[in-house]
Amino acid sequence: MSEGKPLFSEFDLMDVLKSQERRMFEEINSIDGNRLLNSSIEDLCNYFIHKYSMEVPQLKEDKITAGQHEEKVEVSKDRWPFISDQSEPLYVLGTVVNYYIPFEGDPELFQYRPLTHSPNPPRGIVSENELILSYMQTDHDVDAVKSAFERDLAQIRQYLEWARSSASEFNASLNYKVRNRIETRRQKLLQDQGLVAALGFPLRKREDAPQTYTVPIIRKKIKPQMPKVSTAPFVPESTLDLNDYEHILSVICNMVAVMERSPKAFRGMNEEDLRQHFLVQLNGQYEGQATGETFNFEGKTDILIREGGRNIFIAECKFWHGPQSLKDAIDQLLNYASWRDTKTALLTFNRRKDFSNVLAQIPAVVKAHPNFKRELPYNSERGFRFVLHHRDDINRELILTVLAFEVPA
């Protein structure tokens, strides 16, 4: 057996995982309230998951190296035949053979005893990213050293698999636990301030709205850093309900279906003309809080919903002129978007044929944008959904849905 300290013996792994979870919850509860409310939930979740997940070491066996050096070995108690007096220590010059096994993961895991374990754990020396198995020899029995090493290595592999089983289950549970704890604390903070009711901006559908265009709404790990945000008092912001957002997009898509069925009626229209048709259909479905028209426009091509002097829904209508035109349209959207959780849409019209190629280019263009944060699932053959951050604040997020359509030339 290798020299060194017993591995997988110092602490119980299940106790460590429970302690890890407890510390994580304590840190979430200790975050300044305004800081938590001003932070992106997704960024906070990523921070805690990265910080508290357990990365079981993965041995890099293809990079194992070996070395040897001389060392004095006490043999007084070995009862060698030529030792007549064992009252005094006797040393001979032996040979130490070291195997160096690189690994990736948390070195602390070599200290933790998994749920399944044996009474005689392997021994070794753990450095930051290397496990050392050391064997003392007073002869040159190569086969004995190789046999001992292979036996110890197999045992270490088994212990790591036992540890990986528990750690994987723990890691898989982190997303739900972190998100639930953060959401629960956010709701408590908002209720404490008596502001929950002010967060939403529900749109009221017209009871007499025509249904023509309606469809069913379907490591060693780098130490993570807490997202940098302001701790200034949190001010709740009006937001567009996600169901209303989805319905708005469905009305837009169904209007495009009408264009596709009647191409002659829409041939030759420019961006502003196309936008007017969307405005007619959208205002036929919704009514505003103070005016008859919820949907209006500013500038040349944008469709807006405004609340309290701020835009909470923005749609841009743009013809496809290549990847740069899409990037420019995103920049234009960001110039309008100034509130958290703003819902935006970019309607891209293609008259250049080769529509499949246009669709294929859209995700790469958005992901290359400096304000891109992540892509969201979106079940659409000609649409994509992303999260971007505000041009001046990485924690102020907006949803961008890019819809591409072919229109008659």
C-alpha positions as a printed NumPy array, in Angstrom:
array([[  0.   ,   0.   ,   0.   ],
       [  1.106,   3.537,  -0.739],
       [  2.642,   5.692,   1.96 ],
       [  0.983,   8.928,   3.111],
       [ -2.259,   9.809,   4.887],
       [ -5.452,   7.774,   4.487],
       [ -7.626,   9.22 ,   1.72 ],
       [-11.44 ,   9.587,   1.831],
       [-11.409,   9.413,   5.641],
       [-11.321,  12.834,   7.306],
       [-14.963,  13.966,   6.904],
       [-18.246,  12.335,   6.013],
       [-19.286,  13.412,   2.48 ],
       [-23.009,  13.553,   3.276],
       [-22.332,  15.859,   6.236],
       [-20.195,  18.062,   3.976],
       [-22.993,  18.309,   1.384],
       [-25.532,  19.272,   4.035],
       [-23.139,  21.902,   5.384],
       [-22.529,  23.176,   1.841],
       [-26.261,  23.628,   1.309],
       [-26.678,  25.346,   4.681],
       [-23.886,  27.84 ,   3.914],
       [-25.399,  28.52 ,   0.511],
       [-28.8  ,  29.362,   2.008],
       [-27.157,  31.529,   4.65 ],
       [-25.329,  33.497,   1.963],
       [-28.548,  34.015,  -0.027],
       [-30.316,  35.226,   3.114],
       [-27.455,  37.589,   3.937],
       [-27.489,  39.468,   0.613],
       [-28.501,  43.085,   1.   ],
       [-32.176,  43.319,   0.059],
       [-31.786,  46.09 ,  -2.493],
       [-28.811,  44.362,  -4.027],
       [-30.816,  41.162,  -4.44 ],
       [-33.774,  43.011,  -5.992],
       [-31.487,  44.903,  -8.361],
       [-29.687,  41.723,  -9.476],
       [-30.512,  39.487, -12.399],
       [-32.03 ,  36.288, -10.983],
       [-30.247,  34.241, -13.636],
       [-26.855,  35.764, -12.8  ],
       [-27.394,  35.133,  -9.083],
       [-28.373,  31.523,  -9.743],
       [-25.295,  30.964, -11.889],
       [-23.091,  32.457,  -9.173],
       [-24.43 ,  30.206,  -6.39 ],
       [-24.526,  27.061,  -8.528],
       [-20.942,  27.607,  -9.636],
       [-19.734,  28.41 ,  -6.132],
       [-21.415,  25.569,  -4.25 ],
       [-21.403,  22.697,  -6.736],
       [-19.056,  19.804,  -5.973],
       [-16.628,  18.837,  -8.717],
       [-15.415,  15.299,  -8.055],
       [-11.794,  14.843,  -9.202],
       [-11.299,  13.278, -12.605],
       [ -7.997,  11.428, -12.825],
       [ -5.931,  12.145, -15.942],
       [ -4.403,   8.694, -16.156],
       [ -2.898,   9.308, -19.589],
       [ -0.605,  11.899, -17.991],
       [  0.721,   9.807, -15.066],
       [  4.472,  10.136, -14.482],
       [  6.844,   8.334, -12.106],
       [ 10.034,   9.201, -10.268],
       [ 12.382,   7.786,  -7.635],
       [ 14.845,   8.939,  -5.011],
       [ 16.936,   7.383,  -2.241],
       [ 15.826,   7.566,   1.382],
       [ 16.905,   5.993,   4.664],
       [ 14.594,   3.236,   5.874],
       [ 14.455,   1.906,   9.42 ],
       [ 14.656,  -1.904,   9.355],
       [ 15.246,  -2.688,  13.068],
       [ 11.768,  -4.112,  13.48 ],
       [ 11.787,  -6.091,  10.262],
       [ 13.607,  -9.017,  11.972],
       [ 16.221,  -9.347,   9.305],
       [ 18.462, -12.393,   9.946],
       [ 21.692, -10.39 ,  10.21 ],
       [ 20.316,  -8.012,  12.874],
       [ 21.339,  -9.403,  16.249],
       [ 20.546,  -6.346,  18.388],
       [ 17.121,  -4.77 ,  17.732],
       [ 17.269,  -2.414,  20.724],
       [ 18.792,   0.331,  18.586],
       [ 17.292,   1.679,  15.34 ],
       [ 19.024,   0.514,  12.207],
       [ 18.703,   2.288,   8.871],
       [ 19.488,   1.119,   5.355],
       [ 19.404,   3.118,   2.149],
       [ 16.159,   2.364,   0.342],
       [ 14.395,   3.603,  -2.799],
       [ 11.164,   5.598,  -2.892],
       [  9.087,   5.282,  -6.064],
       [  6.502,   8.042,  -6.6  ],
       [  3.606,   8.007,  -9.063],
       [  2.227,  11.453,  -9.925],
       [ -1.399,  11.429, -11.046],
       [ -2.784,  14.762, -12.334],
       [ -6.484,  15.41 , -11.807],
       [ -9.13 ,  18.047, -12.456],
       [-11.683,  18.889,  -9.792],
       [-11.885,  19.788,  -6.121],
       [ -8.894,  18.345,  -4.204],
       [-10.965,  18.517,  -0.982],
       [-13.03 ,  15.567,  -2.234],
       [-10.087,  13.25 ,  -1.475],
       [-10.731,  13.982,   2.23 ],
       [-14.432,  13.081,   2.243],
       [-15.745,   9.607,   3.036],
       [-18.526,   8.649,   0.584],
       [-21.719,   6.919,   1.636],
       [-20.283,   3.62 ,   0.376],
       [-16.727,   2.914,   1.535],
       [-14.358,   0.155,   2.665],
       [-12.692,  -0.266,   6.086],
       [ -9.191,   0.13 ,   4.596],
       [ -9.127,   3.24 ,   2.378],
       [ -6.204,   3.964,   0.047],
       [ -3.366,   6.259,   1.072],
       [ -1.685,   9.084,  -0.76 ],
       [ -0.579,  12.7  ,  -0.788],
       [ -2.83 ,  15.349,  -2.345],
       [ -1.457,  18.581,  -3.782],
       [ -3.477,  21.258,  -5.559],
       [ -3.982,  19.331,  -8.785],
       [ -1.926,  16.171,  -8.342],
       [ -2.271,  12.951,  -6.358],
       [  0.986,  11.266,  -5.316],
       [  1.209,   7.553,  -4.515],
       [  4.521,   6.694,  -2.861],
       [  6.144,   3.251,  -2.333],
       [  9.231,   2.511,  -0.227],
       [ 11.497,  -0.337,  -1.414],
       [ 14.613,  -1.91 ,   0.044],
       [ 14.993,  -4.187,  -2.962],
       [ 14.272,  -3.766,  -6.651],
       [ 11.103,  -5.825,  -6.988],
       [  9.516,  -3.933,  -9.89 ],
       [  6.54 ,  -6.276, -10.149],
       [  5.662,  -5.721,  -6.478],
       [  5.657,  -1.933,  -6.915],
       [  3.553,  -2.098, -10.096],
       [  1.088,  -4.479,  -8.497],
       [  0.675,  -2.282,  -5.413],
       [  0.196,   0.819,  -7.56 ],
       [ -2.424,  -0.777,  -9.81 ],
       [ -4.315,  -2.086,  -6.777],
       [ -4.307,   1.334,  -5.081],
       [ -5.281,   3.139,  -8.291],
       [ -8.243,   0.818,  -8.809],
       [ -9.385,   1.45 ,  -5.245],
       [ -9.096,   5.228,  -5.7  ],
       [-11.159,   5.015,  -8.898],
       [-13.854,   3.155,  -6.991],
       [-13.941,   5.715,  -4.182],
       [-14.246,   8.546,  -6.683],
       [-17.197,   6.808,  -8.353],
       [-18.897,   6.405,  -4.962],
       [-18.322,  10.097,  -4.261],
       [-19.484,  11.11 ,  -7.755],
       [-22.845,   9.423,  -7.228],
       [-23.686,  11.598,  -4.208],
       [-22.121,  14.773,  -5.612],
       [-23.987,  14.479,  -8.922],
       [-27.307,  14.184,  -7.118],
       [-26.427,  17.225,  -4.995],
       [-25.354,  19.289,  -8.016],
       [-28.514,  18.404,  -9.929],
       [-30.649,  19.756,  -7.082],
       [-28.873,  23.119,  -6.843],
       [-30.693,  24.927,  -9.641],
       [-34.13 ,  24.322,  -8.11 ],
       [-33.008,  25.021,  -4.536],
       [-31.127,  28.215,  -5.376],
       [-33.814,  29.602,  -7.664],
       [-36.582,  28.781,  -5.188],
       [-34.741,  30.393,  -2.269],
       [-33.929,  33.55 ,  -4.268],
       [-37.491,  33.87 ,  -5.597],
       [-38.934,  33.327,  -2.12 ],
       [-36.72 ,  35.997,  -0.62 ],
       [-37.479,  38.438,  -3.439],
       [-41.202,  38.001,  -2.88 ],
       [-40.786,  38.544,   0.843],
       [-38.775,  41.718,   0.271],
       [-41.382,  43.034,  -2.14 ],
       [-44.218,  42.205,   0.214],
       [-42.351,  43.912,   3.02 ],
       [-42.314,  47.045,   0.908],
       [-45.978,  46.623,  -0.045],
       [-45.14 ,  46.92 ,  -3.726],
       [-46.07 ,  43.599,  -5.291],
       [-49.199,  44.957,  -6.907],
       [-47.208,  47.686,  -8.663],
       [-44.876,  45.3  , -10.461],
       [-47.235,  44.077, -13.207],
       [-48.692,  45.868, -16.197],
       [-51.521,  43.572, -17.279],
       [-53.072,  44.368, -20.613],
       [-56.873,  44.045, -20.785],
       [-58.072,  42.268, -23.889],
       [-61.074,  43.683, -25.703],
       [-64.094,  41.487, -25.089],
       [-65.194,  42.1  , -28.683],
       [-61.736,  41.409, -30.17 ],
       [-61.967,  39.572, -33.505],
       [-60.521,  36.056, -33.354],
       [-59.44 ,  35.895, -37.004],
       [-55.751,  36.093, -36.227],
       [-55.702,  34.398, -32.798],
       [-53.954,  31.067, -32.221],
       [-53.7  ,  29.054, -28.961],
       [-50.918,  30.325, -26.642],
       [-48.951,  27.504, -26.264],
       [-11.709,  23.584, -11.863],
       [-10.14 ,  23.772,  -9.631],
       [-12.951,  26.079, -10.069],
       [-12.243,  29.744, -10.622],
       [-13.728,  31.54 ,  -7.631],
       [-17.033,  32.994,  -8.8  ],
       [-17.836,  36.645,  -8.157],
       [-21.167,  37.933,  -6.928],
       [-22.834,  40.014,  -9.702],
       [-21.925,  43.673,  -9.26 ],
       [-25.066,  45.725,  -8.751],
       [-26.219,  48.829,  -6.965],
       [-27.491,  48.639,  -3.392],
       [-29.547,  51.789,  -3.909],
       [-33.207,  51.455,  -2.867],
       [-35.044,  49.194,  -5.274],
       [-37.769,  50.878,  -7.321],
       [-40.332,  48.473,  -8.815],
       [-40.888,  48.796, -12.517],
       [-43.927,  48.199, -14.694],
       [-43.548,  45.075, -16.772],
       [-45.484,  43.336, -19.504],
       [-46.972,  40.003, -18.493],
       [-45.344,  37.082, -20.334],
       [-48.708,  35.694, -21.493],
       [-49.592,  39.078, -23.018],
       [-46.164,  39.174, -24.647],
       [-46.712,  35.75 , -26.224],
       [-50.16 ,  36.761, -27.437],
       [-48.814,  39.954, -29.027],
       [-46.258,  37.879, -30.932],
       [-48.951,  35.441, -32.036],
       [-51.027,  38.322, -33.451],
       [-47.951,  39.517, -35.354],
       [-47.249,  36.03 , -36.728],
       [-50.854,  35.595, -37.843],
       [-50.762,  38.953, -39.598],
       [-47.731,  37.721, -41.536],
       [-49.712,  34.594, -42.45 ],
       [-52.287,  36.896, -44.03 ],
       [-49.504,  38.586, -46.021],
       [-48.288,  35.211, -47.235],
       [-51.802,  34.216, -48.353],
       [-52.387,  37.537, -50.149],
       [-48.956,  38.529, -51.497],
       [-50.255,  40.926, -54.128],
       [-51.893,  43.157, -51.5  ],
       [-48.593,  43.695, -49.695],
       [-46.119,  43.701, -52.568],
       [-43.722,  46.643, -52.561],
       [-44.588,  47.884, -49.066],
       [-41.825,  49.534, -47.055],
       [-41.105,  49.034, -43.351],
       [-43.447,  51.797, -42.215],
       [-46.334,  50.499, -44.328],
       [-45.9  ,  46.991, -42.953],
       [-45.792,  48.345, -39.419],
       [-49.147,  50.076, -39.869],
       [-50.822,  46.738, -40.621],
       [-49.432,  45.278, -37.398],
       [-50.661,  48.303, -35.435],
       [-54.191,  47.885, -36.796],
       [-54.355,  44.236, -35.771],
       [-52.753,  44.774, -32.361],
       [-55.044,  47.649, -31.435],
       [-57.964,  45.504, -32.528],
       [-56.994,  43.005, -29.857],
       [-56.009,  45.306, -26.97 ],
       [-57.14 ,  48.549, -25.439],
       [-54.96 ,  50.967, -23.53 ],
       [-55.368,  52.308, -20.028],
       [-55.975,  55.932, -21.031],
       [-56.416,  55.942, -24.792],
       [-58.14 ,  53.854, -27.39 ],
       [-54.841,  52.708, -28.827],
       [-52.376,  50.813, -26.677],
       [-49.923,  50.339, -29.54 ],
       [-48.339,  53.413, -31.047],
       [-45.084,  54.346, -32.693],
       [-42.193,  56.752, -32.52 ],
       [-39.389,  57.35 , -34.933],
       [-39.478,  55.457, -38.206],
       [-40.226,  51.805, -37.484],
       [-40.827,  51.001, -33.813],
       [-44.063,  49.72 , -32.254],
       [-44.318,  50.695, -28.585],
       [-46.303,  50.179, -25.407],
       [-45.557,  52.956, -22.953],
       [-46.293,  53.055, -19.227],
       [-45.31 ,  55.946, -16.986],
       [-43.281,  57.531, -19.749],
       [-41.265,  54.339, -20.28 ],
       [-41.293,  51.676, -22.992],
       [-42.249,  48.201, -21.751],
       [-42.756,  46.639, -25.185],
       [-40.8  ,  47.534, -28.294],
       [-40.916,  45.962, -31.75 ],
       [-38.695,  46.965, -34.641],
       [-39.561,  46.193, -38.278],
       [-36.464,  45.783, -40.458],
       [-35.676,  44.38 , -43.868],
       [-32.811,  41.889, -43.955],
       [-29.728,  43.387, -45.593],
       [-27.228,  40.986, -44.075],
       [-25.868,  40.345, -40.55 ],
       [-24.853,  43.978, -39.979],
       [-28.427,  45.161, -40.495],
       [-29.572,  42.808, -37.727],
       [-26.853,  44.055, -35.365],
       [-27.821,  47.67 , -36.114],
       [-31.469,  46.859, -35.347],
       [-30.487,  45.348, -31.984],
       [-28.504,  48.493, -31.163],
       [-31.556,  50.572, -31.995],
       [-33.742,  48.473, -29.695],
       [-31.257,  48.883, -26.858],
       [-31.407,  52.644, -27.247],
       [-35.128,  52.517, -26.459],
       [-35.015,  49.86 , -23.722],
       [-34.36 ,  51.344, -20.303],
       [-36.396,  49.264, -17.851],
       [-35.816,  45.839, -16.346],
       [-37.645,  42.887, -17.913],
       [-38.633,  44.878, -20.986],
       [-40.112,  42.634, -23.651],
       [-38.864,  43.377, -27.157],
       [-39.261,  41.93 , -30.631],
       [-37.365,  42.324, -33.869],
       [-39.362,  41.587, -37.017],
       [-37.027,  40.82 , -39.898],
       [-38.46 ,  40.785, -43.42 ],
       [-36.601,  39.001, -46.179],
       [-37.003,  39.768, -49.884],
       [-33.67 ,  38.319, -50.982],
       [-34.81 ,  34.687, -51.273],
       [-32.622,  31.979, -49.654],
       [-34.721,  32.298, -46.489],
       [-33.115,  29.242, -44.841],
       [-29.724,  30.931, -44.983],
       [-31.155,  34.052, -43.323],
       [-32.578,  31.95 , -40.475],
       [-29.266,  30.139, -40.027],
       [-27.363,  33.421, -39.558],
       [-29.615,  35.016, -36.939],
       [-28.48 ,  33.135, -33.757],
       [-24.782,  33.738, -34.443],
       [-25.332,  37.468, -35.001],
       [-27.238,  37.898, -31.729],
       [-24.801,  35.769, -29.703],
       [-21.881,  37.838, -31.001],
       [-23.501,  41.056, -29.785],
       [-21.691,  42.506, -26.729],
       [-24.985,  42.726, -24.789],
       [-25.904,  39.045, -25.305],
       [-26.312,  37.026, -22.085],
       [-28.037,  33.751, -22.984],
       [-30.425,  32.047, -25.396],
       [-33.867,  30.901, -24.249],
       [-35.901,  27.946, -25.538],
       [-38.385,  29.072, -28.182],
       [-40.556,  26.689, -30.159],
       [-40.738,  28.364, -33.539],
       [-39.532,  27.459, -37.01 ],
       [-38.719,  31.072, -37.843],
       [-38.077,  32.655, -34.486],
       [-35.434,  32.809, -31.756],
       [-35.447,  34.166, -28.199],
       [-32.571,  35.665, -26.236],
       [-31.78 ,  37.582, -23.069],
       [-29.716,  40.747, -23.51 ],
       [-28.589,  43.259, -20.953],
       [-29.157,  46.987, -20.992],
       [-26.492,  49.035, -22.739],
       [-25.367,  50.635, -19.443],
       [-26.098,  47.925, -16.848],
       [-25.373,  44.2  , -17.137],
       [-27.995,  43.406, -14.477],
       [-30.865,  45.086, -16.333],
       [-32.129,  42.375, -18.643],
       [-34.563,  42.365, -21.533],
       [-36.092,  39.587, -23.6  ],
       [-35.541,  39.805, -27.344],
       [-37.581,  37.645, -29.709],
       [-36.343,  37.724, -33.302],
       [-38.953,  36.699, -35.879],
       [-38.043,  36.336, -39.549],
       [-40.561,  36.381, -42.382],
       [-40.539,  36.218, -46.15 ],
       [-42.538,  39.023, -47.755],
       [-43.376,  39.634, -51.399],
       [-40.919,  41.802, -53.297]])
